[in-house]
Amino acid sequence: MKRRRFLHDTTLLSVGSLALLRCKAASINGSGPIGIQLWSVRDAMAKDPKGTLKSLAEIGYDDVELAGYSEGKFYGMDPKTFKTLLNDLGLMTRSGHTKTGVMDPETKNTMVNNWEACVKDAAEVGNKSLVLAWIAEEERKDLDSYKRVCELLNKCGEVSKSYGIQMAYHNHDFEFDVFDDIVAYDYLLQNTDPDLVKFEMDHYWVRKAGADSIKLFEEHPGRFPYWHVKDMDDTPKAFFTEVGSGVIDWKAIFDKKQTSGMEYFYVEQDAFRDGVIPLNSVKQSHDYLVDMKLG
């Protein structure tokens, strides 16, 4: 009995110490909990979701943005089981990625097939936002294509709002293509309801497209409550790299967080140089953000 009690107390102490360290980190960076988009560690999540989430918690991440939902399952787990796992690790999830389903209309729980079920599952695990993460090339051929995307975002945003979940759109670089002298990203911003649809700005892809994050903040204040913090290396290839080791001026961007309406942000790295272990890479990004003393 004494040994059991000792182990129980030790576990509580460990959890409490971890929580204390996280609170300290959040107060240091001044911009709330540091999150990570789980796409960054997708291979590890596919093999060992529990172990991978535990490693991320040990690094110091507090918030995980989901990218592994399919037909009612989060990384192979039902919403209740997955939420319990996160709670046990001291993690939360405030955001999750979704897809239109246009290219695969038979798949359930997408924006075009049984959307409300997706929203219910997201609400059960604690999500406060659902983000359209990608549109296929066939969905973005011209302005009429983007018009359909806007209509779908607005429609789905009405449903998600009824569950307390904000609909949002995540950019790559192709949204900065021009059709009939109109930038597609401008069209998305102008033709979605500002109350129903927000935007998750991926700063790497904005820069890759030759656009300017801060200028977009100033032109559309409050429309960018979610960010992907992803850096670009200083090479002709402009490859992905750890936050703080690339060419993006993160201090200048975070200084404009109020203009953007930023509520939370996620470290993300789409790919890694040969030989780099993703968990080591995302730890480097996390530690940089803590040390940067965001204000």
KEVO-732249 format. One record per atom (N, C-alpha, C): residue number from 1; atom name; x, y, z. Coordinates in steps of 0.1 Angstrom, whole numbers, plus 5000, padded with zeros to 4 digits. Example, Ala and Ser with C-alpha at 12.3 -4.5 7.8 and 13.67 -1.06 7.14 Angstrom:
BEGIN
    nr   atom     c1     c2     c3
     1      N   5132   4943   5078
     1     CA   5123   4955   5078
     1      C   5132   4967   5078
     2      N   5128   4978   5071
     2     CA   5137   4989   5071
     2      C   5129   5000   5079
This chain:
BEGIN
    nr   atom     c1     c2     c3
     1      N   5008   4988   5000
     1     CA   5000   5000   5000
     1      C   5009   5013   5000
     2      N   5019   5013   5008
     2     CA   5028   5024   5009
     2      C   5035   5027   4996
     3      N   5039   5016   4989
     3     CA   5046   5017   4976
     3      C   5036   5023   4966
     4      N   5024   5018   4966
     4     CA   5014   5023   4957
     4      C   5011   5038   4959
     5      N   5010   5042   4972
     5     CA   5008   5056   4975
     5      C   5020   5064   4970
     6      N   5032   5059   4972
     6     CA   5044   5066   4968
     6      C   5044   5069   4953
     7      N   5041   5058   4945
     7     CA   5040   5059   4931
     7      C   5030   5069   4926
     8      N   5018   5069   4933
     8     CA   5007   5078   4930
     8      C   5012   5093   4932
     9      N   5018   5095   4944
     9     CA   5023   5109   4947
     9      C   5034   5113   4938
    10      N   5043   5104   4934
    10     CA   5053   5107   4925
    10      C   5048   5111   4911
    11      N   5037   5104   4907
    11     CA   5031   5107   4894
    11      C   5025   5121   4894
    12      N   5018   5124   4905
    12     CA   5012   5137   4907
    12      C   5022   5148   4907
    13      N   5033   5145   4913
    13     CA   5044   5155   4914
    13      C   5050   5158   4900
    14      N   5051   5147   4892
    14     CA   5057   5148   4879
    14      C   5048   5156   4870
    15      N   5034   5153   4871
    15     CA   5025   5160   4863
    15      C   5024   5175   4867
    16      N   5025   5177   4880
    16     CA   5024   5191   4885
    16      C   5036   5199   4881
    17      N   5048   5192   4881
    17     CA   5060   5199   4877
    17      C   5060   5203   4862
    18      N   5055   5193   4854
    18     CA   5054   5196   4840
    18      C   5045   5208   4837
    19      N   5033   5208   4845
    19     CA   5024   5219   4843
    19      C   5030   5232   4847
    20      N   5038   5232   4858
    20     CA   5045   5244   4862
    20      C   5054   5249   4852
    21      N   5062   5240   4846
    21     CA   5072   5244   4836
    21      C   5065   5250   4824
    22      N   5053   5244   4820
    22     CA   5046   5249   4809
    22      C   5040   5263   4811
    23      N   5035   5265   4823
    23     CA   5030   5279   4827
    23      C   5042   5289   4826
    24      N   5053   5285   4831
    24     CA   5065   5294   4830
    24      C   5069   5297   4816
    25      N   5068   5287   4807
    25     CA   5071   5289   4793
    25      C   5062   5298   4787
    26      N   5049   5296   4790
    26     CA   5038   5305   4784
    26      C   5040   5320   4789
    27      N   5044   5322   4801
    27     CA   5046   5335   4806
    27      C   5059   5341   4800
    28      N   5069   5333   4797
    28     CA   5081   5338   4791
    28      C   5078   5343   4777
    29      N   5071   5335   4769
    29     CA   5069   5338   4755
    29      C   5058   5349   4753
    30      N   5049   5351   4763
    30     CA   5040   5362   4763
    30      C   5029   5361   4753
    31      N   5028   5350   4745
    31     CA   5018   5348   4735
    31      C   5010   5336   4737
    32      N   5009   5331   4749
    32     CA   5001   5319   4752
    32      C   5009   5306   4749
    33      N   5002   5295   4751
    33     CA   5008   5282   4749
    33      C   5014   5280   4735
    34      N   5025   5273   4735
    34     CA   5032   5270   4722
    34      C   5026   5257   4716
    35      N   5020   5258   4704
    35     CA   5013   5246   4699
    35      C   5022   5240   4687
    36      N   5018   5228   4683
    36     CA   5024   5222   4672
    36      C   5014   5215   4663
    37      N   5015   5217   4650
    37     CA   5007   5210   4641
    37      C   5012   5195   4639
    38      N   5004   5186   4642
    38     CA   5009   5172   4642
    38      C   5013   5166   4628
    39      N   5010   5174   4618
    39     CA   5015   5170   4605
    39      C   5030   5169   4605
    40      N   5036   5177   4613
    40     CA   5051   5178   4614
    40      C   5057   5164   4618
    41      N   5049   5157   4626
    41     CA   5054   5144   4630
    41      C   5044   5133   4626
    42      N   5039   5134   4614
    42     CA   5029   5125   4609
    42      C   5033   5110   4608
    43      N   5046   5108   4605
    43     CA   5050   5094   4604
    43      C   5051   5088   4618
    44      N   5056   5095   4628
    44     CA   5056   5090   4641
    44      C   5042   5088   4647
    45      N   5033   5098   4644
    45     CA   5020   5096   4649
    45      C   5013   5084   4643
    46      N   5016   5081   4630
    46     CA   5010   5069   4624
    46      C   5015   5056   4631
    47      N   5027   5056   4635
    47     CA   5033   5044   4641
    47      C   5030   5043   4656
    48      N   5031   5054   4663
    48     CA   5029   5054   4678
    48      C   5024   5067   4683
    49      N   5011   5069   4681
    49     CA   5005   5082   4685
    49      C   5007   5085   4700
    50      N   5005   5075   4708
    50     CA   5006   5078   4723
    50      C   5020   5082   4726
    51      N   5030   5074   4721
    51     CA   5044   5077   4725
    51      C   5048   5091   4719
    52      N   5044   5094   4707
    52     CA   5047   5106   4700
    52      C   5042   5118   4708
    53      N   5029   5117   4712
    53     CA   5023   5128   4720
    53      C   5030   5130   4733
    54      N   5034   5119   4739
    54     CA   5041   5120   4752
    54      C   5054   5127   4750
    55      N   5061   5124   4739
    55     CA   5074   5131   4736
    55      C   5072   5146   4734
    56      N   5061   5150   4727
    56     CA   5058   5164   4724
    56      C   5055   5171   4737
    57      N   5048   5164   4746
    57     CA   5045   5170   4759
    57      C   5058   5172   4767
    58      N   5067   5163   4767
    58     CA   5079   5164   4774
    58      C   5088   5175   4768
    59      N   5087   5177   4755
    59     CA   5094   5189   4749
    59      C   5089   5202   4755
    60      N   5076   5202   4758
    60     CA   5070   5214   4763
    60      C   5059   5220   4755
    61      N   5055   5213   4745
    61     CA   5043   5217   4738
    61      C   5030   5215   4746
    62      N   5021   5224   4745
    62     CA   5009   5224   4753
    62      C   4997   5220   4744
    63      N   4997   5225   4732
    63     CA   4986   5225   4723
    63      C   4989   5217   4710
    64      N   4981   5208   4706
    64     CA   4984   5201   4694
    64      C   4972   5203   4684
    65      N   4976   5207   4672
    65     CA   4966   5209   4661
    65      C   4965   5196   4653
    66      N   4953   5191   4652
    66     CA   4951   5178   4646
    66      C   4952   5177   4631
    67      N   4957   5166   4626
    67     CA   4957   5164   4611
    67      C   4955   5150   4608
    68      N   4949   5142   4617
    68     CA   4947   5128   4616
    68      C   4933   5123   4618
    69      N   4923   5131   4614
    69     CA   4909   5127   4616
    69      C   4904   5121   4603
    70      N   4897   5110   4605
    70     CA   4891   5103   4594
    70      C   4878   5096   4598
    71      N   4867   5099   4593
    71     CA   4854   5092   4595
    71      C   4852   5089   4609
    72      N   4853   5098   4618
    72     CA   4850   5096   4632
    72      C   4861   5092   4641
    73      N   4873   5091   4636
    73     CA   4884   5086   4644
    73      C   4896   5097   4643
    74      N   4902   5099   4655
    74     CA   4914   5107   4656
    74      C   4926   5098   4658
    75      N   4934   5097   4648
    75     CA   4946   5088   4648
    75      C   4942   5074   4653
    76      N   4931   5070   4647
    76     CA   4926   5056   4650
    76      C   4918   5055   4663
    77      N   4916   5066   4670
    77     CA   4908   5065   4683
    77      C   4895   5073   4682
    78      N   4885   5068   4689
    78     CA   4873   5075   4690
    78      C   4875   5088   4698
    79      N   4866   5098   4696
    79     CA   4869   5111   4703
    79      C   4871   5110   4718
    80      N   4863   5102   4725
    80     CA   4864   5101   4739
    80      C   4878   5096   4743
    81      N   4882   5085   4736
    81     CA   4895   5079   4739
    81      C   4906   5088   4737
    82      N   4906   5095   4725
    82     CA   4916   5104   4722
    82      C   4917   5116   4732
    83      N   4906   5121   4735
    83     CA   4906   5133   4745
    83      C   4911   5128   4758
    84      N   4908   5116   4763
    84     CA   4913   5111   4775
    84      C   4929   5110   4775
    85      N   4934   5105   4763
    85     CA   4948   5104   4761
    85      C   4955   5118   4763
    86      N   4949   5128   4756
    86     CA   4954   5141   4757
    86      C   4954   5147   4771
    87      N   4943   5145   4778
    87     CA   4942   5149   4792
    87      C   4952   5143   4801
    88      N   4954   5130   4799
    88     CA   4964   5122   4807
    88      C   4978   5128   4805
    89      N   4981   5133   4793
    89     CA   4994   5139   4790
    89      C   4995   5154   4793
    90      N   4984   5160   4797
    90     CA   4984   5174   4800
    90      C   4984   5182   4787
    91      N   4979   5176   4777
    91     CA   4978   5184   4764
    91      C   4964   5188   4761
    92      N   4962   5198   4752
    92     CA   4949   5202   4748
    92      C   4950   5203   4732
    93      N   4938   5203   4726
    93     CA   4937   5205   4712
    93      C   4926   5216   4709
    94      N   4930   5227   4704
    94     CA   4921   5238   4702
    94      C   4917   5239   4687
    95      N   4924   5231   4678
    95     CA   4922   5233   4664
    95      C   4925   5220   4657
    96      N   4918   5218   4646
    96     CA   4920   5206   4638
    96      C   4918   5209   4623
    97      N   4925   5202   4615
    97     CA   4924   5204   4600
    97      C   4914   5195   4595
    98      N   4907   5200   4584
    98     CA   4897   5192   4577
    98      C   4899   5193   4562
    99      N   4890   5187   4555
    99     CA   4891   5188   4540
    99      C   4877   5189   4534
   100      N   4877   5194   4521
   100     CA   4864   5196   4515
   100      C   4857   5183   4512
   101      N   4865   5173   4508
   101     CA   4859   5160   4504
   101      C   4854   5160   4489
   102      N   4856   5171   4482
   102     CA   4851   5173   4468
   102      C   4856   5162   4459
   103      N   4869   5159   4461
   103     CA   4876   5149   4452
   103      C   4873   5135   4457
   104      N   4867   5133   4468
   104     CA   4864   5119   4473
   104      C   4850   5120   4480
   105      N   4840   5123   4473
   105     CA   4827   5126   4480
   105      C   4821   5114   4488
   106      N   4826   5102   4486
   106     CA   4821   5090   4493
   106      C   4826   5090   4508
   107      N   4837   5097   4510
   107     CA   4843   5097   4523
   107      C   4834   5105   4532
   108      N   4831   5100   4544
   108     CA   4822   5106   4553
   108      C   4829   5116   4562
   109      N   4821   5125   4568
   109     CA   4826   5135   4578
   109      C   4836   5145   4572
   110      N   4833   5149   4560
   110     CA   4840   5160   4553
   110      C   4831   5172   4551
   111      N   4835   5183   4545
   111     CA   4827   5194   4543
   111      C   4815   5192   4534
   112      N   4816   5182   4525
   112     CA   4805   5180   4516
   112      C   4798   5167   4519
   113      N   4801   5160   4530
   113     CA   4795   5147   4533
   113      C   4794   5145   4548
   114      N   4782   5148   4554
   114     CA   4780   5146   4568
   114      C   4789   5155   4577
   115      N   4790   5167   4573
   115     CA   4798   5177   4579
   115      C   4795   5179   4594
   116      N   4782   5178   4598
   116     CA   4779   5181   4612
   116      C   4785   5170   4621
   117      N   4786   5158   4616
   117     CA   4793   5147   4624
   117      C   4807   5151   4627
   118      N   4814   5156   4617
   118     CA   4828   5161   4619
   118      C   4829   5171   4629
   119      N   4820   5181   4629
   119     CA   4819   5192   4638
   119      C   4817   5187   4652
   120      N   4808   5177   4654
   120     CA   4805   5172   4667
   120      C   4817   5165   4673
   121      N   4824   5157   4664
   121     CA   4836   5150   4669
   121      C   4846   5160   4674
   122      N   4848   5171   4666
   122     CA   4858   5181   4669
   122      C   4854   5188   4682
   123      N   4842   5191   4684
   123     CA   4837   5197   4697
   123      C   4840   5188   4709
   124      N   4838   5175   4707
   124     CA   4840   5165   4718
   124      C   4854   5164   4722
   125      N   4864   5166   4713
   125     CA   4878   5166   4717
   125      C   4883   5179   4722
   126      N   4875   5190   4721
   126     CA   4879   5203   4726
   126      C   4882   5213   4716
   127      N   4881   5210   4703
   127     CA   4885   5220   4692
   127      C   4876   5232   4693
   128      N   4883   5244   4691
   128     CA   4876   5256   4690
   128      C   4876   5262   4675
   129      N   4884   5255   4667
   129     CA   4884   5259   4653
   129      C   4886   5246   4644
   130      N   4880   5247   4632
   130     CA   4883   5237   4622
   130      C   4888   5244   4610
   131      N   4899   5239   4604
   131     CA   4906   5247   4594
   131      C   4906   5238   4581
   132      N   4902   5244   4570
   132     CA   4903   5238   4557
   132      C   4918   5239   4553
   133      N   4925   5227   4553
   133     CA   4939   5227   4552
   133      C   4945   5227   4537
   134      N   4936   5223   4528
   134     CA   4942   5221   4514
   134      C   4930   5220   4504
   135      N   4932   5226   4493
   135     CA   4922   5223   4482
   135      C   4930   5218   4470
   136      N   4925   5207   4464
   136     CA   4932   5201   4453
   136      C   4933   5210   4441
   137      N   4942   5207   4431
   137     CA   4943   5216   4420
   137      C   4930   5217   4412
   138      N   4922   5207   4411
   138     CA   4910   5207   4404
   138      C   4900   5217   4411
   139      N   4902   5220   4423
   139     CA   4893   5229   4431
   139      C   4897   5244   4430
   140      N   4908   5247   4423
   140     CA   4913   5260   4422
   140      C   4918   5264   4408
   141      N   4910   5261   4398
   141     CA   4914   5263   4385
   141      C   4912   5278   4380
   142      N   4902   5284   4386
   142     CA   4898   5298   4382
   142      C   4890   5304   4393
   143      N   4885   5317   4391
   143     CA   4878   5324   4401
   143      C   4864   5317   4404
   144      N   4858   5311   4394
   144     CA   4846   5303   4397
   144      C   4849   5292   4407
   145      N   4860   5285   4406
   145     CA   4864   5275   4415
   145      C   4865   5281   4429
   146      N   4872   5292   4431
   146     CA   4873   5298   4444
   146      C   4860   5303   4449
   147      N   4851   5307   4440
   147     CA   4837   5311   4444
   147      C   4830   5299   4451
   148      N   4832   5287   4446
   148     CA   4826   5276   4452
   148      C   4832   5273   4465
   149      N   4845   5275   4466
   149     CA   4852   5273   4479
   149      C   4847   5282   4490
   150      N   4845   5295   4486
   150     CA   4840   5305   4495
   150      C   4825   5301   4500
   151      N   4817   5297   4490
   151     CA   4804   5293   4494
   151      C   4803   5281   4504
   152      N   4812   5272   4501
   152     CA   4813   5260   4510
   152      C   4818   5264   4524
   153      N   4828   5273   4524
   153     CA   4833   5278   4537
   153      C   4823   5285   4545
   154      N   4815   5294   4539
   154     CA   4805   5301   4546
   154      C   4794   5291   4551
   155      N   4790   5282   4542
   155     CA   4780   5272   4546
   155      C   4784   5264   4558
   156      N   4796   5259   4557
   156     CA   4801   5250   4568
   156      C   4804   5259   4581
   157      N   4808   5271   4579
   157     CA   4810   5280   4590
   157      C   4797   5283   4598
   158      N   4786   5283   4592
   158     CA   4773   5284   4599
   158      C   4771   5272   4608
   159      N   4773   5260   4603
   159     CA   4771   5248   4611
   159      C   4781   5248   4623
   160      N   4794   5250   4620
   160     CA   4804   5249   4631
   160      C   4801   5260   4641
   161      N   4797   5271   4637
   161     CA   4794   5282   4647
   161      C   4784   5278   4657
   162      N   4774   5270   4653
   162     CA   4763   5265   4662
   162      C   4769   5256   4673
   163      N   4781   5251   4671
   163     CA   4787   5242   4680
   163      C   4799   5249   4687
   164      N   4800   5262   4685
   164     CA   4810   5270   4692
   164      C   4824   5268   4685
   165      N   4824   5264   4673
   165     CA   4837   5262   4665
   165      C   4838   5271   4654
   166      N   4850   5278   4653
   166     CA   4852   5287   4642
   166      C   4858   5280   4630
   167      N   4852   5283   4618
   167     CA   4857   5278   4605
   167      C   4868   5287   4601
   168      N   4879   5281   4595
   168     CA   4890   5289   4590
   168      C   4896   5282   4578
   169      N   4905   5290   4571
   169     CA   4911   5285   4559
   169      C   4926   5287   4560
   170      N   4934   5276   4557
   170     CA   4948   5276   4557
   170      C   4954   5278   4543
   171      N   4964   5287   4542
   171     CA   4969   5290   4529
   171      C   4982   5282   4526
   172      N   4985   5280   4513
   172     CA   4998   5276   4508
   172      C   5002   5288   4499
   173      N   5010   5285   4489
   173     CA   5014   5296   4480
   173      C   5005   5298   4468
   174      N   4998   5287   4464
   174     CA   4989   5288   4452
   174      C   4978   5298   4453
   175      N   4974   5301   4465
   175     CA   4963   5311   4467
   175      C   4967   5325   4462
   176      N   4980   5327   4460
   176     CA   4984   5340   4455
   176      C   4985   5340   4440
   177      N   4980   5330   4433
   177     CA   4979   5330   4419
   177      C   4969   5341   4415
   178      N   4970   5346   4403
   178     CA   4962   5357   4398
   178      C   4953   5352   4387
   179      N   4940   5355   4389
   179     CA   4930   5352   4378
   179      C   4922   5365   4375
   180      N   4923   5369   4362
   180     CA   4915   5381   4358
   180      C   4919   5393   4367
   181      N   4932   5394   4369
   181     CA   4938   5405   4377
   181      C   4934   5405   4392
   182      N   4929   5394   4397
   182     CA   4925   5393   4411
   182      C   4933   5382   4417
   183      N   4939   5385   4428
   183     CA   4947   5375   4436
   183      C   4937   5366   4443
   184      N   4938   5353   4442
   184     CA   4929   5344   4447
   184      C   4927   5345   4462
   185      N   4938   5348   4469
   185     CA   4937   5350   4484
   185      C   4929   5362   4487
   186      N   4931   5373   4480
   186     CA   4922   5384   4482
   186      C   4907   5381   4480
   187      N   4905   5373   4470
   187     CA   4891   5369   4467
   187      C   4885   5361   4478
   188      N   4893   5352   4484
   188     CA   4889   5344   4496
   188      C   4885   5353   4507
   189      N   4894   5363   4510
   189     CA   4892   5372   4521
   189      C   4880   5380   4519
   190      N   4877   5384   4507
   190     CA   4866   5394   4504
   190      C   4853   5387   4502
   191      N   4853   5374   4500
   191     CA   4840   5367   4497
   191      C   4837   5356   4507
   192      N   4843   5357   4518
   192     CA   4839   5348   4530
   192      C   4834   5358   4541
   193      N   4824   5353   4548
   193     CA   4818   5361   4559
   193      C   4829   5362   4570
   194      N   4833   5375   4574
   194     CA   4843   5377   4584
   194      C   4840   5371   4597
   195      N   4827   5369   4600
   195     CA   4822   5363   4613
   195      C   4823   5348   4612
   196      N   4820   5342   4600
   196     CA   4819   5328   4599
   196      C   4833   5321   4595
   197      N   4841   5329   4588
   197     CA   4854   5323   4583
   197      C   4866   5332   4586
   198      N   4875   5326   4594
   198     CA   4888   5333   4597
   198      C   4899   5326   4588
   199      N   4911   5330   4591
   199     CA   4922   5325   4583
   199      C   4934   5320   4592
   200      N   4939   5309   4589
   200     CA   4951   5304   4595
   200      C   4963   5307   4586
   201      N   4971   5317   4590
   201     CA   4982   5322   4581
   201      C   4994   5313   4583
   202      N   4998   5307   4572
   202     CA   5011   5300   4571
   202      C   5021   5310   4566
   203      N   5030   5314   4575
   203     CA   5039   5325   4572
   203      C   5050   5321   4562
   204      N   5054   5308   4562
   204     CA   5063   5303   4552
   204      C   5057   5304   4538
   205      N   5045   5299   4536
   205     CA   5039   5299   4523
   205      C   5036   5314   4518
   206      N   5033   5322   4527
   206     CA   5031   5336   4523
   206      C   5043   5342   4517
   207      N   5055   5340   4524
   207     CA   5067   5345   4519
   207      C   5071   5338   4507
   208      N   5069   5325   4506
   208     CA   5072   5317   4493
   208      C   5065   5323   4481
   209      N   5053   5328   4484
   209     CA   5045   5334   4473
   209      C   5049   5348   4469
   210      N   5058   5354   4477
   210     CA   5063   5367   4475
   210      C   5054   5378   4481
   211      N   5045   5374   4490
   211     CA   5036   5383   4497
   211      C   5042   5387   4511
   212      N   5034   5395   4518
   212     CA   5039   5400   4531
   212      C   5029   5398   4542
   213      N   5033   5390   4552
   213     CA   5023   5387   4563
   213      C   5018   5400   4570
   214      N   5027   5409   4573
   214     CA   5023   5421   4581
   214      C   5014   5430   4572
   215      N   5017   5431   4560
   215     CA   5008   5439   4551
   215      C   4994   5433   4550
   216      N   4993   5420   4550
   216     CA   4980   5413   4550
   216      C   4973   5416   4563
   217      N   4980   5415   4574
   217     CA   4974   5419   4587
   217      C   4968   5433   4587
   218      N   4976   5442   4582
   218     CA   4971   5456   4582
   218      C   4959   5458   4572
   219      N   4959   5451   4561
   219     CA   4948   5452   4552
   219      C   4935   5445   4556
   220      N   4937   5434   4565
   220     CA   4925   5427   4570
   220      C   4927   5424   4585
   221      N   4927   5434   4593
   221     CA   4929   5433   4607
   221      C   4918   5423   4613
   222      N   4923   5415   4622
   222     CA   4915   5406   4629
   222      C   4911   5393   4622
   223      N   4915   5391   4609
   223     CA   4911   5379   4602
   223      C   4920   5367   4603
   224      N   4931   5369   4610
   224     CA   4941   5359   4611
   224      C   4944   5354   4626
   225      N   4934   5348   4632
   225     CA   4936   5344   4646
   225      C   4945   5332   4648
   226      N   4948   5325   4638
   226     CA   4956   5313   4639
   226      C   4968   5314   4629
   227      N   4979   5309   4634
   227     CA   4991   5310   4626
   227      C   4998   5297   4625
   228      N   5005   5294   4614
   228     CA   5015   5284   4613
   228      C   5029   5291   4613
   229      N   5037   5287   4623
   229     CA   5050   5293   4625
   229      C   5060   5283   4619
   230      N   5065   5287   4607
   230     CA   5073   5278   4599
   230      C   5083   5286   4592
   231      N   5096   5282   4593
   231     CA   5107   5290   4588
   231      C   5112   5285   4574
   232      N   5119   5294   4568
   232     CA   5125   5291   4554
   232      C   5140   5293   4555
   233      N   5147   5283   4550
   233     CA   5162   5285   4550
   233      C   5167   5294   4539
   234      N   5179   5299   4542
   234     CA   5185   5309   4533
   234      C   5193   5303   4522
   235      N   5186   5296   4513
   235     CA   5192   5289   4502
   235      C   5183   5291   4490
   236      N   5188   5289   4478
   236     CA   5180   5291   4466
   236      C   5168   5282   4466
   237      N   5168   5271   4472
   237     CA   5157   5262   4473
   237      C   5146   5267   4482
   238      N   5150   5276   4492
   238     CA   5140   5281   4502
   238      C   5133   5270   4509
   239      N   5141   5260   4514
   239     CA   5135   5248   4520
   239      C   5130   5251   4534
   240      N   5122   5242   4540
   240     CA   5117   5243   4554
   240      C   5129   5242   4563
   241      N   5128   5249   4574
   241     CA   5138   5248   4584
   241      C   5133   5251   4598
   242      N   5140   5249   4609
   242     CA   5136   5251   4622
   242      C   5133   5266   4625
   243      N   5123   5269   4632
   243     CA   5120   5282   4636
   243      C   5131   5289   4642
   244      N   5135   5301   4637
   244     CA   5146   5308   4643
   244      C   5159   5306   4635
   245      N   5160   5296   4626
   245     CA   5172   5294   4619
   245      C   5171   5298   4605
   246      N   5160   5304   4601
   246     CA   5158   5308   4587
   246      C   5157   5323   4585
   247      N   5150   5327   4575
   247     CA   5151   5342   4571
   247      C   5139   5349   4575
   248      N   5129   5343   4581
   248     CA   5117   5350   4585
   248      C   5119   5358   4599
   249      N   5115   5370   4599
   249     CA   5117   5379   4611
   249      C   5105   5376   4620
   250      N   5106   5367   4629
   250     CA   5095   5363   4638
   250      C   5092   5374   4648
   251      N   5102   5381   4653
   251     CA   5099   5392   4663
   251      C   5090   5403   4656
   252      N   5093   5406   4644
   252     CA   5085   5416   4637
   252      C   5071   5411   4635
   253      N   5069   5398   4632
   253     CA   5056   5393   4630
   253      C   5048   5392   4643
   254      N   5054   5387   4654
   254     CA   5047   5386   4666
   254      C   5044   5400   4672
   255      N   5052   5410   4669
   255     CA   5049   5423   4673
   255      C   5036   5428   4667
   256      N   5031   5422   4657
   256     CA   5018   5426   4650
   256      C   5007   5416   4653
   257      N   5009   5408   4664
   257     CA   4999   5398   4667
   257      C   4985   5404   4670
   258      N   4985   5416   4677
   258     CA   4972   5422   4680
   258      C   4965   5427   4667
   259      N   4972   5432   4658
   259     CA   4966   5436   4645
   259      C   4960   5424   4638
   260      N   4967   5413   4638
   260     CA   4962   5401   4631
   260      C   4950   5395   4638
   261      N   4949   5397   4651
   261     CA   4939   5390   4659
   261      C   4943   5377   4664
   262      N   4956   5375   4664
   262     CA   4962   5361   4667
   262      C   4957   5357   4681
   263      N   4951   5344   4681
   263     CA   4947   5338   4694
   263      C   4956   5326   4697
   264      N   4961   5319   4687
   264     CA   4970   5308   4690
   264      C   4978   5305   4677
   265      N   4989   5298   4680
   265     CA   4998   5295   4668
   265      C   5004   5281   4670
   266      N   5009   5276   4658
   266     CA   5014   5263   4658
   266      C   5027   5262   4650
   267      N   5037   5256   4656
   267     CA   5049   5253   4649
   267      C   5045   5242   4639
   268      N   5050   5243   4627
   268     CA   5048   5233   4617
   268      C   5061   5232   4608
   269      N   5064   5220   4604
   269     CA   5075   5218   4594
   269      C   5071   5207   4585
   270      N   5069   5211   4572
   270     CA   5063   5201   4562
   270      C   5073   5190   4559
   271      N   5086   5193   4559
   271     CA   5096   5182   4555
   271      C   5109   5186   4562
   272      N   5118   5176   4562
   272     CA   5130   5178   4569
   272      C   5142   5174   4560
   273      N   5153   5180   4563
   273     CA   5166   5176   4556
   273      C   5169   5162   4559
   274      N   5176   5155   4550
   274     CA   5180   5141   4552
   274      C   5188   5140   4565
   275      N   5184   5130   4573
   275     CA   5191   5127   4585
   275      C   5185   5134   4597
   276      N   5176   5143   4595
   276     CA   5171   5151   4607
   276      C   5159   5143   4613
   277      N   5159   5141   4626
   277     CA   5148   5135   4633
   277      C   5138   5145   4636
   278      N   5125   5144   4631
   278     CA   5115   5154   4633
   278      C   5113   5158   4647
   279      N   5113   5149   4657
   279     CA   5111   5153   4670
   279      C   5122   5162   4675
   280      N   5135   5160   4671
   280     CA   5146   5168   4675
   280      C   5144   5182   4668
   281      N   5139   5182   4656
   281     CA   5137   5195   4649
   281      C   5126   5203   4656
   282      N   5115   5197   4659
   282     CA   5104   5205   4665
   282      C   5108   5210   4679
   283      N   5117   5202   4686
   283     CA   5122   5207   4699
   283      C   5130   5220   4697
   284      N   5138   5220   4687
   284     CA   5146   5232   4684
   284      C   5137   5244   4682
   285      N   5127   5242   4674
   285     CA   5117   5253   4671
   285      C   5111   5258   4684
   286      N   5106   5248   4692
   286     CA   5100   5251   4705
   286      C   5109   5260   4714
   287      N   5121   5255   4715
   287     CA   5131   5262   4724
   287      C   5134   5276   4719
   288      N   5135   5278   4706
   288     CA   5137   5291   4701
   288      C   5126   5301   4705
   289      N   5113   5296   4704
   289     CA   5102   5305   4707
   289      C   5102   5308   4721
   290      N   5105   5299   4730
   290     CA   5106   5302   4744
   290      C   5117   5312   4747
   291      N   5128   5310   4741
   291     CA   5139   5319   4744
   291      C   5138   5333   4737
   292      N   5129   5334   4727
   292     CA   5127   5346   4720
   292      C   5120   5357   4728
   293      N   5114   5353   4739
   293     CA   5107   5362   4748
   293      C   5097   5371   4740
   294      N   5087   5364   4734
   294     CA   5077   5371   4726
   294      C   5069   5380   4735
   295      N   5066   5392   4729
   295     CA   5059   5401   4738
   295      C   5047   5407   4732
